[in-house]
Amino acid sequence: MQKQYVTENGLRANFYQVDGQQGRAIIVLGGSEGGLPFADHEEQLQPLLDLGHPVLCLAYFKTEGLPQSLEKIPLEYFEQAFDWLSRQTDIPHQYNILGGSKGAELALLLASRYQQVRTVIASVPSHVTWQGIPNGAPKGPLGSSWSYAGKDIPFVSLPFSPALIMALFTSRYRKVYEQALLNKKQVATATIPVEQMRGPLLLISARADTIWPSTPMSKQILKRLADNHHPFSYQHNILESGHAVQKEAAFWPLVTAFLQNNTP
């Protein structure tokens, strides 16, 4: 395995490849923990490399040189990642994305907007975009997690409630997100147009998810794809686990099987 730390174009990423790889690069996006995905568990990426896919583990906040909170992250930053990959030799100019939690939300958002993105693997995803997550106490009204051209991507906000206060102490936010999804007006404007994706999709959700309702939200994604007669393959696997599905024994076999069947 060859590893390169990428800082060009303002990026912060680890790029992994092995000699002779010519498959599509996989961009890996972490969740609300921030930093470089899998930096402490690089061995978990080996199944992707074994299939012939170079891997770009891309940080987008909470890393030196990047925002320290998950608020208004510019989508233009990910355009820079596409541009950097396009200048690497022997790599097709179409990319796969593997994202978890907030990274899955982001993966679906990027795939719905950029034709370079093809196959997506979204673990414990969301069907809508959400408000940002501040680093510490917020200093004013919260905006979106994501932005484009300096403007917030439409988002669903979390209502201030006893459930939210309890969640701050227990880290069990599911009820808070379920309450927020009752705001049909916000949900309508913040729903990710997944039908605009240009490739196949694998959803992996967690039935016992206490962070947010990843299984019901995955079902909303499936419904939107079906209602719009999405022409590419899609599937949903539900694991009997909590939010950290990547730690389950079934996770990586599901990922590699889907890649083998759905990507060059």
N, C-alpha and C positions, 0 to 999 in steps of 0.2 A: 504494500500500500504506500503510495506517494502522497504526501500532505503538503499543502501550500497555504500559508496565511495570506489572505487577500485584503489589501487596503486601498487598491486603486478605485477611482471614482467615488471616494468616500465610503466604500463598502467596508464591512467588517464580516469576514467569513473564513471558514476553513474549507478548502477544496481538496477532495480525495479522488484519486484515480489509480488504476493499475495499468501496466503496459498493454497496449493493444485494444483498449476499450474504444468502442465506436457507437455505443448506444446513446439514447437521449440522456442528458444530464438530469438528475433529480435534485430539485431545490428543496431543502429541508427547513421548515419553519417551526420554531418552538412556540410555546404559549406564554402565559402571563408571568412565568418565572424570568423571562428575558435572557439576555446573553447568547452565547454560541451554543446551538443545539448539539447535544451528544458530546460536548467537549470532554466530559469525564467518562464517557462510555462509548468511545470510538469503535470498539469491537462490535457493537450492535449494528453498525453500518455495513459490516462485511457481507451479509446476504445481498445487499443492493449492488455492491461492487462485483460480487461473484456472478451476477446476472449481466454484467457488462455496462453498468451505468456509472459514470462519474457522479460524484455527490458534492453539492455545494451546500454546506450548513451555514445558513445566513442569519446573522444577528440583525435585529431591527430596533432594539432599544436595550437599555441597561448594559451598555458596553462602551468603553472609552471612545469618544468621538461621535456617539449617537445619543439620542434623547434618553433621559434617565427614567422617564415614565411612559406608559403606554397610552399616549394621548396625541391625537392629530398626527399620527405617523404618515408621512407623505407617500402616496403610491408611486411617485416619481422615483423614490429610492429603489424600488424593485425594477423599474425600467433600467436603472443603471446596472443591476445584476444581470438582466437579460442581455444588455449590451456587452458586458464583460464576458459572459459565456459565449456570445456570438463571435468573439475574437480568439477563442481557443481552437486549436486545430483538431480535426477529426471528431468534432462534436456537432451533431445536427442542430439546426437553429430552431428547434422546437423542444419544449422542456416539460418535464413532469414535476409536480409538486406534491410533497408529503408534509402535511401540517397537522399539528395536534392542538385541540382546544382553541385558544385565540388564533393560533397558527392555522387551524382548519378553517375558521371563519375568514381569515385573510386569504387562504388558498382559494376558497370558493369565490371570493370577491375578485381576486386577480384573474382567475380563469374565466369569469364572466365578462371581463373587460379586455383582455389581451389575447390576441390570436396566437401568440407564441406558446401559450400554455395549453397543453393537451391533456394527458392523463392526470387525474387528481386522486390522491388518497387522503381522505379527511377523517381523522379520528376524533371522537367526541366533539362533533362540529356544532355549529349554529346555522340556522337558516336566515338569520337577520344579522345586521351589524349592530354593535352595542356601543354604549358610551365608553369613554376612556377610563383607564384605571390610573389614578394619580400615585405618585411616589410620596407617600405620607398624606397628611391632611390636605384636602383640596383648598386652593387659595381663591376660588371663585366658582362660578357655575361650570360644570363639566361639559365638555364637548364630545365629539366622536372619538373613537379609537383611531380613525383613519381620515386622511384628507387628500384632496386633489386640487391642484391649482390654488392652494391656499384656503380652500373652502372645506368645511366638514362634509364627510360622507353622511347621508341621513342615518340616524341611529335611534335605537330604543334606549330610553333612560331607565335607571333603576329607581323606583319610588322610595322615598324615605318612609320607613315603617318600623314597627317593632321587630319584624323578621330581619330587616337589614341590621338593626342594632345587635340582635342575637348572632347574626352571621359574622359580624366583625370579631366576635369572641370565639366562635366555633369553627369558622372557615367552611361552614355548610351553607352555601348560598342558593341552593336550588329553589327554595320557596320564594326568594326574592326575585329570581329570574322568572318563575312561573307567574308571579303577580304582575311583573312588567309586561309579560306577553298578553295580558288582558287589555292592554292599551292598543286597540285595533287600529287606530289612526297611525300611531307610530310604527306599528308592525307593518302596515301596508306600505309605508314609504321606505322602510329600512330592509324589507325583504330582498335578499340577494337574488338577482335574475339568473339563477343557475341554468336555465334553459338556453342561455347564450354561450355556454361552454362549448368548446369544439373538440371534445374527446370524452372518453369513458371516465366513470367516477366510482370509486369504492368508498363507502361510508362504514365506519366501525364505531359503534356507540356502546355505552355502558348502562346496563339496566339499573345498577345500583349507584349511579352517578349522584353524588351529593353536592357537586359544584354547580352544575346547571343541568337541565333536562335534555341531555344529548340524544336519548332515544326518541322522544316525541319530536324534537327539532329535526332529527334525521328523517323521520316519517313525513314531515312537512316538505323537506327537500325532494323526497321521492314523489310526493303528490304533485309538486310543481313540474317536475320533469315529465311525469305521466300526462298531466293535463296539457302540456305543450308538445307532446309527442317527440320527446328528445330522441334524436336518431342514433345516439351512441349508447353503448352498454352501461348499465349502472346496477349496483347491488348494495345491499345493506346487511351487515353482519352485526348482531347484538351479542356482546359478551356479558357474562354474568359477573360483572366486576364493578369496581369504582372507577373514578375519573382517569386513573393512571393505567389505561388499557395497554400501553406499550410494554408494561411489565408482565403482561399475561403471556403464557406459553403459546397461545393460539395467534397472537398478534402478527409476528413476523411471517409465519407460514401463510396467513391470509394475504399479507402485502406482497410477498414474492410470487404467490400463485396468480394474483391479479395482474401483476406486472408481466409475468410470462405470457399470459393470455391476451393482454391488451396493449402491449407496446412493442415496437420493433427492437 
